[in-house]
Amino acid sequence: MAAVIVIQLVIAILFIILGWVIRFKGIYGLISGFNTRSEAEQQELIEKGYPQKTGSLIFFTGIGMILLFPITFSSFAYANEVIFGFMLIFLLGGMIYLSKFEIQRKKKRSYIISLSLFIIIVGGIAAITAFSYQGYTLKTTNNGFEITGMYGEEWDYANVVNVELMNSLPDVTWRQNGVGLPTLSKGYFKVEGYGSSLLFIQHHSPPYLYIETDERPIFINDKDPSVTKKWYEEINDKVQ
């Protein structure tokens, strides 16, 4: 989590510096594609205020992120998502707005591209986020158990080495392939002392069921502690 906060802060500062240099120092070559245009196009864009407004967009994106930054130290669970969402929507929405300052013959194309990017990126992230929040459960059978949902699999009891109920979760140090949110971790993560592990974790909802298999460690829990305890009893009885 600390790494995410630092990365967001660094990005915000870079946006502020880059935007300031473009807007107030007139170094328009930092804008992607500006130097490849003809001198006539560059001059027309400058007269229309396109590069100046591009610098302002980048600058105020960074300022907005800095203003939102204090919420990361509050109890608000979705602070990082709010900051990232602001950055994404403000930048992409700004690109749509900037299309009106393009040279006339390229204005329509620029608007279509900017709008398409907004729909694809924002819509795609929203869909992935919604899908990642889909629930999961643990089901036992006579021969094994299954974890349903995204990243879910099936395992035989013969592959289970140890089953344990933990009151606290070991430190999760790195996300390898999965969804890492303030309230939810689902997928493959590095866990201190356990290495690469498969997580289905609702944070701040102990206890946590630890299942050691001969393939990889698994950590799973439910928001309801009684459900997690029930999973532990079912798996433990079958393994014993």
Salt bridges, closest charged atoms under 4 A:
GLU41 OE1 - ARG37 NH1 3.86
GLU41 OE2 - ARG105 NH2 2.57
GLU41 OE1 - LYS106 NZ 3.33
GLU102 OE2 - ARG37 NH2 2.49
GLU234 OE2 - LYS230 NZ 2.68
